[in-house]
């Protein structure tokens, strides 16, 4: 339960889970990195515009060079807080986090060009939707590796 709480706080803001785990230096670093990347990439304004359905405007204001750092920072902070709180003890438990970061990054890269069923999701919603295949691929690869590991004993 404690690990899930830390994970959820890290989803709210990278670094919060670390603060709850009493990892103050690490939590402060994550929060500072979150603010730097967020401000430099204009991420909050892009989120606001996307929620208003203004995806093209969101694309125009985002600094993609900065925003490309965000998925790895975000998912690593989640994994770190979760693991420090006692979660993720099973073999390869990190894989859903890793593949989510990868898929969200790829989603961000293609977010200016991709439509799904004629819908243009843009630079906020397409990366968010990319979490789903990231988690699923991570869980699938984890499952395969665990089976291979167990059969190798």
mmCIF file of the C-alpha atoms, coordinates in Angstrom:
data_MODEL
# 
_entry.id   MODEL 
# 
loop_
_atom_site.group_PDB 
_atom_site.id 
_atom_site.type_symbol 
_atom_site.label_atom_id 
_atom_site.label_alt_id 
_atom_site.label_comp_id 
_atom_site.label_asym_id 
_atom_site.label_entity_id 
_atom_site.label_seq_id 
_atom_site.pdbx_PDB_ins_code 
_atom_site.Cartn_x 
_atom_site.Cartn_y 
_atom_site.Cartn_z 
_atom_site.occupancy 
_atom_site.B_iso_or_equiv 
_atom_site.pdbx_formal_charge 
_atom_site.auth_seq_id 
_atom_site.auth_comp_id 
_atom_site.auth_asym_id 
_atom_site.auth_atom_id 
_atom_site.pdbx_PDB_model_num 
ATOM 1   C CA . UNK A 1 1   ? 0.000  0.000   0.000   1.00 0.00 ? 1   UNK A CA 1 
ATOM 2   C CA . UNK A 1 2   ? 2.845  2.376   0.881   1.00 0.00 ? 2   UNK A CA 1 
ATOM 3   C CA . UNK A 1 3   ? 4.530  1.762   -2.485  1.00 0.00 ? 3   UNK A CA 1 
ATOM 4   C CA . UNK A 1 4   ? 1.308  2.536   -4.397  1.00 0.00 ? 4   UNK A CA 1 
ATOM 5   C CA . UNK A 1 5   ? 0.862  5.769   -2.427  1.00 0.00 ? 5   UNK A CA 1 
ATOM 6   C CA . UNK A 1 6   ? 4.400  6.846   -3.331  1.00 0.00 ? 6   UNK A CA 1 
ATOM 7   C CA . UNK A 1 7   ? 3.819  5.903   -6.973  1.00 0.00 ? 7   UNK A CA 1 
ATOM 8   C CA . UNK A 1 8   ? 0.626  7.959   -7.138  1.00 0.00 ? 8   UNK A CA 1 
ATOM 9   C CA . UNK A 1 9   ? 2.310  11.012  -5.560  1.00 0.00 ? 9   UNK A CA 1 
ATOM 10  C CA . UNK A 1 10  ? 5.105  10.693  -8.119  1.00 0.00 ? 10  UNK A CA 1 
ATOM 11  C CA . UNK A 1 11  ? 2.517  10.672  -10.876 1.00 0.00 ? 11  UNK A CA 1 
ATOM 12  C CA . UNK A 1 12  ? 1.174  13.925  -9.434  1.00 0.00 ? 12  UNK A CA 1 
ATOM 13  C CA . UNK A 1 13  ? 4.657  15.501  -9.379  1.00 0.00 ? 13  UNK A CA 1 
ATOM 14  C CA . UNK A 1 14  ? 8.021  13.799  -9.796  1.00 0.00 ? 14  UNK A CA 1 
ATOM 15  C CA . UNK A 1 15  ? 9.871  14.076  -6.491  1.00 0.00 ? 15  UNK A CA 1 
ATOM 16  C CA . UNK A 1 16  ? 6.865  13.940  -4.178  1.00 0.00 ? 16  UNK A CA 1 
ATOM 17  C CA . UNK A 1 17  ? 7.197  10.166  -3.737  1.00 0.00 ? 17  UNK A CA 1 
ATOM 18  C CA . UNK A 1 18  ? 10.860 10.588  -2.840  1.00 0.00 ? 18  UNK A CA 1 
ATOM 19  C CA . UNK A 1 19  ? 9.983  13.238  -0.230  1.00 0.00 ? 19  UNK A CA 1 
ATOM 20  C CA . UNK A 1 20  ? 7.462  10.837  1.334   1.00 0.00 ? 20  UNK A CA 1 
ATOM 21  C CA . UNK A 1 21  ? 10.193 8.169   1.351   1.00 0.00 ? 21  UNK A CA 1 
ATOM 22  C CA . UNK A 1 22  ? 12.392 10.651  3.256   1.00 0.00 ? 22  UNK A CA 1 
ATOM 23  C CA . UNK A 1 23  ? 14.829 10.844  0.323   1.00 0.00 ? 23  UNK A CA 1 
ATOM 24  C CA . UNK A 1 24  ? 14.927 14.634  0.535   1.00 0.00 ? 24  UNK A CA 1 
ATOM 25  C CA . UNK A 1 25  ? 17.942 15.310  -1.673  1.00 0.00 ? 25  UNK A CA 1 
ATOM 26  C CA . UNK A 1 26  ? 16.710 13.029  -4.447  1.00 0.00 ? 26  UNK A CA 1 
ATOM 27  C CA . UNK A 1 27  ? 13.165 14.403  -4.155  1.00 0.00 ? 27  UNK A CA 1 
ATOM 28  C CA . UNK A 1 28  ? 14.402 17.977  -4.368  1.00 0.00 ? 28  UNK A CA 1 
ATOM 29  C CA . UNK A 1 29  ? 16.487 17.152  -7.447  1.00 0.00 ? 29  UNK A CA 1 
ATOM 30  C CA . UNK A 1 30  ? 13.484 15.542  -9.176  1.00 0.00 ? 30  UNK A CA 1 
ATOM 31  C CA . UNK A 1 31  ? 11.250 18.513  -8.345  1.00 0.00 ? 31  UNK A CA 1 
ATOM 32  C CA . UNK A 1 32  ? 13.854 20.979  -9.618  1.00 0.00 ? 32  UNK A CA 1 
ATOM 33  C CA . UNK A 1 33  ? 14.345 18.984  -12.825 1.00 0.00 ? 33  UNK A CA 1 
ATOM 34  C CA . UNK A 1 34  ? 10.565 18.792  -13.249 1.00 0.00 ? 34  UNK A CA 1 
ATOM 35  C CA . UNK A 1 35  ? 10.247 22.567  -12.966 1.00 0.00 ? 35  UNK A CA 1 
ATOM 36  C CA . UNK A 1 36  ? 13.203 23.280  -15.264 1.00 0.00 ? 36  UNK A CA 1 
ATOM 37  C CA . UNK A 1 37  ? 11.998 20.946  -18.018 1.00 0.00 ? 37  UNK A CA 1 
ATOM 38  C CA . UNK A 1 38  ? 8.389  22.046  -17.556 1.00 0.00 ? 38  UNK A CA 1 
ATOM 39  C CA . UNK A 1 39  ? 9.162  25.764  -17.814 1.00 0.00 ? 39  UNK A CA 1 
ATOM 40  C CA . UNK A 1 40  ? 11.715 25.452  -20.615 1.00 0.00 ? 40  UNK A CA 1 
ATOM 41  C CA . UNK A 1 41  ? 9.426  23.243  -22.721 1.00 0.00 ? 41  UNK A CA 1 
ATOM 42  C CA . UNK A 1 42  ? 6.278  25.307  -21.982 1.00 0.00 ? 42  UNK A CA 1 
ATOM 43  C CA . UNK A 1 43  ? 4.629  22.015  -21.021 1.00 0.00 ? 43  UNK A CA 1 
ATOM 44  C CA . UNK A 1 44  ? 1.920  23.440  -18.745 1.00 0.00 ? 44  UNK A CA 1 
ATOM 45  C CA . UNK A 1 45  ? 0.731  25.877  -21.406 1.00 0.00 ? 45  UNK A CA 1 
ATOM 46  C CA . UNK A 1 46  ? 0.655  23.031  -23.944 1.00 0.00 ? 46  UNK A CA 1 
ATOM 47  C CA . UNK A 1 47  ? -1.421 20.968  -21.506 1.00 0.00 ? 47  UNK A CA 1 
ATOM 48  C CA . UNK A 1 48  ? -3.828 23.885  -21.042 1.00 0.00 ? 48  UNK A CA 1 
ATOM 49  C CA . UNK A 1 49  ? -4.193 24.388  -24.794 1.00 0.00 ? 49  UNK A CA 1 
ATOM 50  C CA . UNK A 1 50  ? -4.664 20.665  -25.389 1.00 0.00 ? 50  UNK A CA 1 
ATOM 51  C CA . UNK A 1 51  ? -7.418 20.451  -22.799 1.00 0.00 ? 51  UNK A CA 1 
ATOM 52  C CA . UNK A 1 52  ? -9.123 23.283  -24.691 1.00 0.00 ? 52  UNK A CA 1 
ATOM 53  C CA . UNK A 1 53  ? -8.835 21.293  -27.934 1.00 0.00 ? 53  UNK A CA 1 
ATOM 54  C CA . UNK A 1 54  ? -6.177 23.614  -29.380 1.00 0.00 ? 54  UNK A CA 1 
ATOM 55  C CA . UNK A 1 55  ? -3.623 20.958  -30.322 1.00 0.00 ? 55  UNK A CA 1 
ATOM 56  C CA . UNK A 1 56  ? -2.102 22.930  -33.203 1.00 0.00 ? 56  UNK A CA 1 
ATOM 57  C CA . UNK A 1 57  ? -1.481 25.903  -30.907 1.00 0.00 ? 57  UNK A CA 1 
ATOM 58  C CA . UNK A 1 58  ? 0.080  23.538  -28.367 1.00 0.00 ? 58  UNK A CA 1 
ATOM 59  C CA . UNK A 1 59  ? 2.506  22.266  -31.021 1.00 0.00 ? 59  UNK A CA 1 
ATOM 60  C CA . UNK A 1 60  ? 3.515  25.811  -31.896 1.00 0.00 ? 60  UNK A CA 1 
ATOM 61  C CA . UNK A 1 61  ? 4.483  26.790  -28.348 1.00 0.00 ? 61  UNK A CA 1 
ATOM 62  C CA . UNK A 1 62  ? 6.226  23.587  -27.203 1.00 0.00 ? 62  UNK A CA 1 
ATOM 63  C CA . UNK A 1 63  ? 9.988  23.374  -27.167 1.00 0.00 ? 63  UNK A CA 1 
ATOM 64  C CA . UNK A 1 64  ? 10.335 19.734  -28.199 1.00 0.00 ? 64  UNK A CA 1 
ATOM 65  C CA . UNK A 1 65  ? 14.072 19.703  -27.450 1.00 0.00 ? 65  UNK A CA 1 
ATOM 66  C CA . UNK A 1 66  ? 13.256 20.241  -23.774 1.00 0.00 ? 66  UNK A CA 1 
ATOM 67  C CA . UNK A 1 67  ? 10.081 18.188  -23.636 1.00 0.00 ? 67  UNK A CA 1 
ATOM 68  C CA . UNK A 1 68  ? 11.882 15.096  -24.939 1.00 0.00 ? 68  UNK A CA 1 
ATOM 69  C CA . UNK A 1 69  ? 13.582 14.847  -21.504 1.00 0.00 ? 69  UNK A CA 1 
ATOM 70  C CA . UNK A 1 70  ? 10.279 14.684  -19.654 1.00 0.00 ? 70  UNK A CA 1 
ATOM 71  C CA . UNK A 1 71  ? 9.126  11.063  -20.212 1.00 0.00 ? 71  UNK A CA 1 
ATOM 72  C CA . UNK A 1 72  ? 12.335 9.504   -18.877 1.00 0.00 ? 72  UNK A CA 1 
ATOM 73  C CA . UNK A 1 73  ? 12.448 11.882  -15.915 1.00 0.00 ? 73  UNK A CA 1 
ATOM 74  C CA . UNK A 1 74  ? 8.774  11.264  -15.142 1.00 0.00 ? 74  UNK A CA 1 
ATOM 75  C CA . UNK A 1 75  ? 8.798  7.471   -15.333 1.00 0.00 ? 75  UNK A CA 1 
ATOM 76  C CA . UNK A 1 76  ? 12.157 7.100   -13.601 1.00 0.00 ? 76  UNK A CA 1 
ATOM 77  C CA . UNK A 1 77  ? 10.920 9.234   -10.689 1.00 0.00 ? 77  UNK A CA 1 
ATOM 78  C CA . UNK A 1 78  ? 7.826  7.031   -10.444 1.00 0.00 ? 78  UNK A CA 1 
ATOM 79  C CA . UNK A 1 79  ? 9.887  3.836   -10.512 1.00 0.00 ? 79  UNK A CA 1 
ATOM 80  C CA . UNK A 1 80  ? 12.377 5.173   -7.991  1.00 0.00 ? 80  UNK A CA 1 
ATOM 81  C CA . UNK A 1 81  ? 9.714  6.216   -5.460  1.00 0.00 ? 81  UNK A CA 1 
ATOM 82  C CA . UNK A 1 82  ? 7.821  2.954   -5.911  1.00 0.00 ? 82  UNK A CA 1 
ATOM 83  C CA . UNK A 1 83  ? 10.939 0.803   -5.481  1.00 0.00 ? 83  UNK A CA 1 
ATOM 84  C CA . UNK A 1 84  ? 12.239 2.793   -2.483  1.00 0.00 ? 84  UNK A CA 1 
ATOM 85  C CA . UNK A 1 85  ? 8.869  2.254   -0.773  1.00 0.00 ? 85  UNK A CA 1 
ATOM 86  C CA . UNK A 1 86  ? 9.174  -1.526  -1.169  1.00 0.00 ? 86  UNK A CA 1 
ATOM 87  C CA . UNK A 1 87  ? 7.377  -2.056  -4.460  1.00 0.00 ? 87  UNK A CA 1 
ATOM 88  C CA . UNK A 1 88  ? 8.744  -3.675  -7.565  1.00 0.00 ? 88  UNK A CA 1 
ATOM 89  C CA . UNK A 1 89  ? 10.401 -6.620  -5.857  1.00 0.00 ? 89  UNK A CA 1 
ATOM 90  C CA . UNK A 1 90  ? 9.550  -9.133  -8.563  1.00 0.00 ? 90  UNK A CA 1 
ATOM 91  C CA . UNK A 1 91  ? 12.109 -9.755  -11.299 1.00 0.00 ? 91  UNK A CA 1 
ATOM 92  C CA . UNK A 1 92  ? 11.989 -7.265  -14.169 1.00 0.00 ? 92  UNK A CA 1 
ATOM 93  C CA . UNK A 1 93  ? 9.352  -5.131  -12.384 1.00 0.00 ? 93  UNK A CA 1 
ATOM 94  C CA . UNK A 1 94  ? 10.970 -2.024  -13.877 1.00 0.00 ? 94  UNK A CA 1 
ATOM 95  C CA . UNK A 1 95  ? 10.098 -2.973  -17.468 1.00 0.00 ? 95  UNK A CA 1 
ATOM 96  C CA . UNK A 1 96  ? 6.591  -1.421  -17.608 1.00 0.00 ? 96  UNK A CA 1 
ATOM 97  C CA . UNK A 1 97  ? 8.125  1.880   -16.451 1.00 0.00 ? 97  UNK A CA 1 
ATOM 98  C CA . UNK A 1 98  ? 10.981 1.699   -18.957 1.00 0.00 ? 98  UNK A CA 1 
ATOM 99  C CA . UNK A 1 99  ? 8.755  0.836   -21.901 1.00 0.00 ? 99  UNK A CA 1 
ATOM 100 C CA . UNK A 1 100 ? 6.240  3.505   -20.897 1.00 0.00 ? 100 UNK A CA 1 
ATOM 101 C CA . UNK A 1 101 ? 9.004  6.117   -20.993 1.00 0.00 ? 101 UNK A CA 1 
ATOM 102 C CA . UNK A 1 102 ? 10.111 4.816   -24.388 1.00 0.00 ? 102 UNK A CA 1 
ATOM 103 C CA . UNK A 1 103 ? 6.612  4.720   -25.909 1.00 0.00 ? 103 UNK A CA 1 
ATOM 104 C CA . UNK A 1 104 ? 5.696  8.162   -24.553 1.00 0.00 ? 104 UNK A CA 1 
ATOM 105 C CA . UNK A 1 105 ? 8.896  9.568   -26.054 1.00 0.00 ? 105 UNK A CA 1 
ATOM 106 C CA . UNK A 1 106 ? 8.081  7.992   -29.421 1.00 0.00 ? 106 UNK A CA 1 
ATOM 107 C CA . UNK A 1 107 ? 4.502  9.254   -29.094 1.00 0.00 ? 107 UNK A CA 1 
ATOM 108 C CA . UNK A 1 108 ? 5.839  12.752  -28.537 1.00 0.00 ? 108 UNK A CA 1 
ATOM 109 C CA . UNK A 1 109 ? 8.113  12.485  -31.572 1.00 0.00 ? 109 UNK A CA 1 
ATOM 110 C CA . UNK A 1 110 ? 5.231  11.501  -33.860 1.00 0.00 ? 110 UNK A CA 1 
ATOM 111 C CA . UNK A 1 111 ? 2.584  13.650  -32.160 1.00 0.00 ? 111 UNK A CA 1 
ATOM 112 C CA . UNK A 1 112 ? 2.790  16.406  -34.773 1.00 0.00 ? 112 UNK A CA 1 
ATOM 113 C CA . UNK A 1 113 ? 1.953  14.033  -37.650 1.00 0.00 ? 113 UNK A CA 1 
ATOM 114 C CA . UNK A 1 114 ? -0.140 11.101  -36.432 1.00 0.00 ? 114 UNK A CA 1 
ATOM 115 C CA . UNK A 1 115 ? -3.896 10.795  -36.477 1.00 0.00 ? 115 UNK A CA 1 
ATOM 116 C CA . UNK A 1 116 ? -5.771 7.770   -35.154 1.00 0.00 ? 116 UNK A CA 1 
ATOM 117 C CA . UNK A 1 117 ? -9.135 7.053   -36.757 1.00 0.00 ? 117 UNK A CA 1 
ATOM 118 C CA . UNK A 1 118 ? -9.031 10.577  -38.156 1.00 0.00 ? 118 UNK A CA 1 
ATOM 119 C CA . UNK A 1 119 ? -8.426 12.175  -34.751 1.00 0.00 ? 119 UNK A CA 1 
ATOM 120 C CA . UNK A 1 120 ? -5.410 14.412  -34.255 1.00 0.00 ? 120 UNK A CA 1 
ATOM 121 C CA . UNK A 1 121 ? -4.399 13.979  -30.611 1.00 0.00 ? 121 UNK A CA 1 
ATOM 122 C CA . UNK A 1 122 ? -1.395 16.312  -30.636 1.00 0.00 ? 122 UNK A CA 1 
ATOM 123 C CA . UNK A 1 123 ? 1.630  16.594  -28.358 1.00 0.00 ? 123 UNK A CA 1 
ATOM 124 C CA . UNK A 1 124 ? -0.140 15.942  -25.046 1.00 0.00 ? 124 UNK A CA 1 
ATOM 125 C CA . UNK A 1 125 ? -2.816 13.351  -25.707 1.00 0.00 ? 125 UNK A CA 1 
ATOM 126 C CA . UNK A 1 126 ? -0.863 11.069  -28.079 1.00 0.00 ? 126 UNK A CA 1 
ATOM 127 C CA . UNK A 1 127 ? 2.022  10.661  -25.600 1.00 0.00 ? 127 UNK A CA 1 
ATOM 128 C CA . UNK A 1 128 ? -0.485 10.039  -22.785 1.00 0.00 ? 128 UNK A CA 1 
ATOM 129 C CA . UNK A 1 129 ? -2.220 7.377   -24.890 1.00 0.00 ? 129 UNK A CA 1 
ATOM 130 C CA . UNK A 1 130 ? 1.204  5.878   -25.610 1.00 0.00 ? 130 UNK A CA 1 
ATOM 131 C CA . UNK A 1 131 ? 1.494  4.870   -21.953 1.00 0.00 ? 131 UNK A CA 1 
ATOM 132 C CA . UNK A 1 132 ? -1.005 2.069   -22.596 1.00 0.00 ? 132 UNK A CA 1 
ATOM 133 C CA . UNK A 1 133 ? 1.054  0.137   -25.165 1.00 0.00 ? 133 UNK A CA 1 
ATOM 134 C CA . UNK A 1 134 ? 4.186  0.961   -23.156 1.00 0.00 ? 134 UNK A CA 1 
ATOM 135 C CA . UNK A 1 135 ? 2.816  -0.695  -20.019 1.00 0.00 ? 135 UNK A CA 1 
ATOM 136 C CA . UNK A 1 136 ? 1.430  -3.642  -22.011 1.00 0.00 ? 136 UNK A CA 1 
ATOM 137 C CA . UNK A 1 137 ? 4.701  -4.273  -23.882 1.00 0.00 ? 137 UNK A CA 1 
ATOM 138 C CA . UNK A 1 138 ? 6.647  -3.917  -20.620 1.00 0.00 ? 138 UNK A CA 1 
ATOM 139 C CA . UNK A 1 139 ? 4.371  -6.431  -18.881 1.00 0.00 ? 139 UNK A CA 1 
ATOM 140 C CA . UNK A 1 140 ? 4.577  -8.832  -21.830 1.00 0.00 ? 140 UNK A CA 1 
ATOM 141 C CA . UNK A 1 141 ? 8.383  -8.712  -21.957 1.00 0.00 ? 141 UNK A CA 1 
ATOM 142 C CA . UNK A 1 142 ? 8.525  -9.041  -18.161 1.00 0.00 ? 142 UNK A CA 1 
ATOM 143 C CA . UNK A 1 143 ? 6.301  -12.111 -18.341 1.00 0.00 ? 143 UNK A CA 1 
ATOM 144 C CA . UNK A 1 144 ? 8.436  -13.693 -21.071 1.00 0.00 ? 144 UNK A CA 1 
ATOM 145 C CA . UNK A 1 145 ? 11.677 -12.998 -19.196 1.00 0.00 ? 145 UNK A CA 1 
ATOM 146 C CA . UNK A 1 146 ? 10.282 -14.363 -15.929 1.00 0.00 ? 146 UNK A CA 1 
ATOM 147 C CA . UNK A 1 147 ? 9.183  -17.577 -17.704 1.00 0.00 ? 147 UNK A CA 1 
ATOM 148 C CA . UNK A 1 148 ? 12.597 -17.907 -19.348 1.00 0.00 ? 148 UNK A CA 1 
ATOM 149 C CA . UNK A 1 149 ? 14.289 -17.257 -16.019 1.00 0.00 ? 149 UNK A CA 1 
ATOM 150 C CA . UNK A 1 150 ? 12.138 -19.853 -14.222 1.00 0.00 ? 150 UNK A CA 1 
ATOM 151 C CA . UNK A 1 151 ? 12.598 -22.462 -16.953 1.00 0.00 ? 151 UNK A CA 1 
ATOM 152 C CA . UNK A 1 152 ? 16.351 -21.942 -16.779 1.00 0.00 ? 152 UNK A CA 1 
ATOM 153 C CA . UNK A 1 153 ? 16.517 -23.047 -13.120 1.00 0.00 ? 153 UNK A CA 1 
# 
